[in-house]
Amino acid sequence: MSLTIHAPDLDGALAWLNTDRPLSMRELRGNVVILDFWTYCCINCMHVLPILRAIEERHASDPLVVIGVHSGKFDAERDPARIREAIDRYDIAHPVAVDDDMTLWSRFGVRSWPTLVVVRPDGTIAAVAPGEPDLDVLEAFVQRELDLARKKGSLAAHPPRIARTAAADAGPLRYPGKITRLPDGRLLISDSGHHRLLLCNANGDVHAAIGSGKRGLRDGAFHEAAFDDPQGAAFYNGALYVADARNHAIRRVDLDRRTVLTVAGTGELGRSLPEGRALARTTALRSPWDLVAHEDSLFVAMAGTHQIWRFFPDSGEIEVFAGSGVEALVDGERTQSAWAQPSGLALRGQTLYVADSETSAVRALDLQSGAVRTLVGQGLFDFGHKDGPAREARLQHALGVAATADGILVADTYNGAIRHVTDPGGSLEGEVRTLLTGLHEPGAIVATCDGTWLIADTNAHRVVRVVAGHVDPIELQGAPTPDTGSLDPSAPRARRDVSAEGWFTAILELPPGLGLGPGDGLVALRLHAQPGLELSGGSPVRIALEVSRRSDLLLLPSTVHVLQASGGATQEVLIPVTVKQPPTPTVEAEIVAALRYVACDVRDHTACYPGHMDIRIPVRLLAQGGTGRIEFRVPLPELSV
């Protein structure tokens, strides 16, 4: 039996953006409504946006409304003006409610970013799903709800009329993300919001525009090539290599032949990691954000997998170099380390410095020993603007770093500042101090040998030169007007034949006061089959796990567990976890689990059916007095047979 829950209303938002009026669930009756709970720093939230865009394009004439609910993580993300910039930067067409005090977040019971809530035309909640949805599964689910409502007569004749807010003309640059200085002194500016690159001299005279400006993935001559939010670049063996973030690809730019070629990535968002070295061109990537050349390879800040990868241009191979894939701040041996959306790279000697944005940290990776250490930063939810000893200092979502002779310059993005971090090496502690403020979410900094800084002042749509503290915007001359829109928007990719029934979420409840203490522990799931069914002995039970909240404190030694059912109506699944010392007496964390199993008829053992459910598992972390095990009863859903 399933519960019918009506969706709460949407009143209480601080502001409504990208719409001519606040919206209410009452007004939206008759429409399928998708609420996207997001925050604009979150790489997983960025991955959801193209999926929602595809749903909106496919159902442009249907009574379907997508609404973003922005519940900011960082202090800076609670400013409606900054959220408005993110809407323009990410090409978001739907309305966005600013939920700065987490009112709607709490009202809908959301626990992690991103989370989608689908509301039926009759106002009841159809599904709540954390994480990145599969486009085809979401499409099938939405289509089913539209069809059911049409049969019931509860579907509106057409979608509501909602006036959107047009983005302002930014000039020759639109949200520039990164800057690369070539050996000959020229600059490559990632004109990310225009989906192109601009090659210019130090005075701003544009020599070439690389990419037409249309959003998409296309190789070829400079004027016809297409990118999607290009970010960092590196010069290697006479060519430029570009991290094409939203295409999940690395592109090679031949400056002599004036051509662009995809050399890594398939254009699709990766769902798994390569084992050892793999062919880069057939390996799906996840949001590469920056590159740096070292010897015969390029190191890649793979923001979407929370790792550092290594690409070998000469052999066309790619591999994971550092990071377990868990989103957290963990130092130590490179393969056991954990990162959180690394977004900027800089090299000095054999040390790779990394802007680890979601932990508001600067990390150092020794390329010879493989050791990872943190210079400044504490964890996923520790941020601010504070100078002083590194253990006390705080950054806020830094995206760029530049190595100099006396330390590291940091584009402290959400603080709008340039900070300096010393690196005394070893176990010695560095110092952090602020050198420049008043910038607008700077995404990158480059330091030249003469002490000049070049900064991508992203939200100000400009690149500035800083000499002895004096800020001088570089005026670009000769940049052609970019094309707009998407590449072949009328030709969506082929859809897979999938069922909407599998998009199901169970939310478990944790009794008050019960929680895990620091150290190793267990989360036990007691699976209970429906009457008349059993988990047949020897059948596979597979559970894939992800810490969706407080992955800095709750660690999973393994993210996939496979066991054989012992037989019968119940089955226990044990999930080993490690809890770090919480900074407060109680911390609420969460695990998201994707469970697959096989249930069989107790009378006819040949009648077996695969089952799947997505489970949200709350895990309370206690600084003192916690247990080493918490247990949940999980009723398995009825199967369609």
Secondary structure as UniProt FT lines:
FT   TURN            11..12
FT   STRAND          15..17
FT   TURN            25..30
FT   STRAND          32..38
FT   TURN            40..41
FT   HELIX           43..58
FT   TURN            59..61
FT   STRAND          64..70
FT   HELIX           75..78
FT   HELIX           80..89
FT   TURN            90..91
FT   STRAND          96..98
FT   TURN            100..101
FT   HELIX           103..107
FT   TURN            108..109
FT   STRAND          115..119
FT   TURN            121..122
FT   STRAND          124..130
FT   HELIX           135..152
FT   STRAND          179..181
FT   TURN            183..184
FT   STRAND          187..191
FT   HELIX           192..194
FT   STRAND          196..200
FT   TURN            202..203
FT   STRAND          205..210
FT   STRAND          220..221
FT   TURN            222..224
FT   STRAND          226..227
FT   STRAND          230..236
FT   TURN            237..238
FT   STRAND          239..244
FT   HELIX           245..247
FT   STRAND          249..254
FT   TURN            255..258
FT   STRAND          259..264
FT   STRAND          278..279
FT   HELIX           280..282
FT   STRAND          288..294
FT   TURN            295..296
FT   STRAND          297..302
FT   HELIX           303..305
FT   STRAND          307..312
FT   TURN            313..316
FT   STRAND          317..322
FT   STRAND          332..333
FT   HELIX           334..336
FT   STRAND          338..339
FT   STRAND          342..348
FT   TURN            349..350
FT   STRAND          351..356
FT   HELIX           357..359
FT   STRAND          361..366
FT   TURN            367..369
FT   STRAND          371..376
FT   TURN            380..381
FT   STRAND          388..389
FT   TURN            390..392
FT   STRAND          400..404
FT   TURN            405..406
FT   STRAND          407..412
FT   HELIX           413..415
FT   STRAND          417..421
FT   TURN            426..427
FT   STRAND          431..436
FT   STRAND          444..447
FT   TURN            449..450
FT   STRAND          453..457
FT   HELIX           458..460
FT   STRAND          462..467
FT   TURN            468..469
FT   STRAND          470..473
FT   TURN            489..490
FT   TURN            501..502
FT   STRAND          505..507
FT   TURN            512..513
FT   STRAND          519..528
FT   TURN            531..532
FT   STRAND          533..535
FT   TURN            537..538
FT   STRAND          540..549
FT   TURN            551..553
FT   STRAND          554..555
FT   STRAND          560..564
FT   STRAND          570..579
FT   STRAND          586..601
FT   TURN            605..606
FT   STRAND          608..622
FT   STRAND          629..635
//
